[in-house]
Amino acid sequence: DRQFHLSQDALSSSLEAEKHRRQVCDAALASTTRERDEAKLELEKLLADRKARAKPRAEDVETIRRLREERQRYRTRAAETAADLATVCKEVKDLRGQNSQLNKVCVAM
């Protein structure tokens, strides 16, 4: 009977040790799972921040569009001004030629 009690005490002690070890393992697993979840959330936040920085904001897109339109208007205006300037230069050249001929006629008179 004494042998049985010793054996039962040993089993009981072994069972308690096993329960304790199981609790330690469960706690370690919970801690690891929590750390993994925290790391996963941090990674998702970093990816979201990176994505947000890579994508231009709506007001930036609008400003870029407006500046491109403005640049096109300036280019068009510059081309028109250059064409007008070329026309004026041709007219000045023609007038100088006419003036020179008029001067020759005046001198001849």
Rosetta constraint file for C-alpha pairs under 8 A:
AtomPair CA 1 CA 5 HARMONIC 6.35 0.50
AtomPair CA 2 CA 6 HARMONIC 6.21 0.50
AtomPair CA 3 CA 7 HARMONIC 6.01 0.50
AtomPair CA 4 CA 8 HARMONIC 5.93 0.50
AtomPair CA 5 CA 9 HARMONIC 5.88 0.50
AtomPair CA 6 CA 10 HARMONIC 6.01 0.50
AtomPair CA 7 CA 11 HARMONIC 6.15 0.50
AtomPair CA 8 CA 12 HARMONIC 5.93 0.50
AtomPair CA 9 CA 13 HARMONIC 5.92 0.50
AtomPair CA 10 CA 14 HARMONIC 5.96 0.50
AtomPair CA 11 CA 15 HARMONIC 5.93 0.50
AtomPair CA 12 CA 16 HARMONIC 6.16 0.50
AtomPair CA 13 CA 17 HARMONIC 6.14 0.50
AtomPair CA 14 CA 18 HARMONIC 6.05 0.50
AtomPair CA 15 CA 19 HARMONIC 6.08 0.50
AtomPair CA 16 CA 20 HARMONIC 6.07 0.50
AtomPair CA 17 CA 21 HARMONIC 6.08 0.50
AtomPair CA 18 CA 22 HARMONIC 6.01 0.50
AtomPair CA 19 CA 23 HARMONIC 6.17 0.50
AtomPair CA 20 CA 24 HARMONIC 6.26 0.50
AtomPair CA 21 CA 25 HARMONIC 6.14 0.50
AtomPair CA 22 CA 26 HARMONIC 6.00 0.50
AtomPair CA 23 CA 27 HARMONIC 6.03 0.50
AtomPair CA 24 CA 28 HARMONIC 6.11 0.50
AtomPair CA 25 CA 29 HARMONIC 6.00 0.50
AtomPair CA 26 CA 30 HARMONIC 6.04 0.50
AtomPair CA 27 CA 31 HARMONIC 6.07 0.50
AtomPair CA 28 CA 32 HARMONIC 6.05 0.50
AtomPair CA 29 CA 33 HARMONIC 5.96 0.50
AtomPair CA 30 CA 34 HARMONIC 6.01 0.50
AtomPair CA 31 CA 35 HARMONIC 6.13 0.50
AtomPair CA 32 CA 36 HARMONIC 6.03 0.50
AtomPair CA 33 CA 37 HARMONIC 6.09 0.50
AtomPair CA 34 CA 38 HARMONIC 6.11 0.50
AtomPair CA 35 CA 39 HARMONIC 6.06 0.50
AtomPair CA 36 CA 40 HARMONIC 6.05 0.50
AtomPair CA 37 CA 41 HARMONIC 6.17 0.50
AtomPair CA 38 CA 42 HARMONIC 6.15 0.50
AtomPair CA 39 CA 43 HARMONIC 6.09 0.50
AtomPair CA 40 CA 44 HARMONIC 6.17 0.50
AtomPair CA 41 CA 45 HARMONIC 6.14 0.50
AtomPair CA 42 CA 46 HARMONIC 6.18 0.50
AtomPair CA 43 CA 47 HARMONIC 6.11 0.50
AtomPair CA 44 CA 48 HARMONIC 6.08 0.50
AtomPair CA 45 CA 49 HARMONIC 6.10 0.50
AtomPair CA 46 CA 50 HARMONIC 6.08 0.50
AtomPair CA 47 CA 51 HARMONIC 6.04 0.50
AtomPair CA 48 CA 52 HARMONIC 6.05 0.50
AtomPair CA 49 CA 53 HARMONIC 6.21 0.50
AtomPair CA 50 CA 54 HARMONIC 6.17 0.50
AtomPair CA 51 CA 55 HARMONIC 6.24 0.50
AtomPair CA 52 CA 56 HARMONIC 7.68 0.50
AtomPair CA 56 CA 60 HARMONIC 6.03 0.50
AtomPair CA 56 CA 61 HARMONIC 6.37 0.50
AtomPair CA 57 CA 61 HARMONIC 6.32 0.50
AtomPair CA 58 CA 62 HARMONIC 6.22 0.50
AtomPair CA 59 CA 63 HARMONIC 6.08 0.50
AtomPair CA 60 CA 64 HARMONIC 6.11 0.50
AtomPair CA 61 CA 65 HARMONIC 6.18 0.50
AtomPair CA 62 CA 66 HARMONIC 6.10 0.50
AtomPair CA 63 CA 67 HARMONIC 6.06 0.50
AtomPair CA 64 CA 68 HARMONIC 6.13 0.50
AtomPair CA 65 CA 69 HARMONIC 6.29 0.50
AtomPair CA 66 CA 70 HARMONIC 6.14 0.50
AtomPair CA 67 CA 71 HARMONIC 6.01 0.50
AtomPair CA 68 CA 72 HARMONIC 6.21 0.50
AtomPair CA 69 CA 73 HARMONIC 6.27 0.50
AtomPair CA 70 CA 74 HARMONIC 6.26 0.50
AtomPair CA 71 CA 75 HARMONIC 6.17 0.50
AtomPair CA 72 CA 76 HARMONIC 6.12 0.50
AtomPair CA 73 CA 77 HARMONIC 6.06 0.50
AtomPair CA 74 CA 78 HARMONIC 5.94 0.50
AtomPair CA 75 CA 79 HARMONIC 6.15 0.50
AtomPair CA 76 CA 80 HARMONIC 6.19 0.50
AtomPair CA 77 CA 81 HARMONIC 6.02 0.50
AtomPair CA 78 CA 82 HARMONIC 6.05 0.50
AtomPair CA 79 CA 83 HARMONIC 6.19 0.50
AtomPair CA 80 CA 84 HARMONIC 6.12 0.50
AtomPair CA 81 CA 85 HARMONIC 5.99 0.50
AtomPair CA 82 CA 86 HARMONIC 6.16 0.50
AtomPair CA 83 CA 87 HARMONIC 6.27 0.50
AtomPair CA 84 CA 88 HARMONIC 6.16 0.50
AtomPair CA 85 CA 89 HARMONIC 6.06 0.50
AtomPair CA 86 CA 90 HARMONIC 6.22 0.50
AtomPair CA 87 CA 91 HARMONIC 6.20 0.50
AtomPair CA 88 CA 92 HARMONIC 6.08 0.50
AtomPair CA 89 CA 93 HARMONIC 6.14 0.50
AtomPair CA 90 CA 94 HARMONIC 6.15 0.50
AtomPair CA 91 CA 95 HARMONIC 6.06 0.50
AtomPair CA 92 CA 96 HARMONIC 6.07 0.50
AtomPair CA 93 CA 97 HARMONIC 6.23 0.50
AtomPair CA 94 CA 98 HARMONIC 6.23 0.50
AtomPair CA 95 CA 99 HARMONIC 5.94 0.50
AtomPair CA 96 CA 100 HARMONIC 6.03 0.50
AtomPair CA 97 CA 101 HARMONIC 6.34 0.50
AtomPair CA 98 CA 102 HARMONIC 6.11 0.50
AtomPair CA 99 CA 103 HARMONIC 6.09 0.50
AtomPair CA 100 CA 104 HARMONIC 6.30 0.50
AtomPair CA 101 CA 105 HARMONIC 6.24 0.50
AtomPair CA 102 CA 106 HARMONIC 6.07 0.50
AtomPair CA 103 CA 107 HARMONIC 6.06 0.50
AtomPair CA 104 CA 108 HARMONIC 6.06 0.50
AtomPair CA 105 CA 109 HARMONIC 6.30 0.50
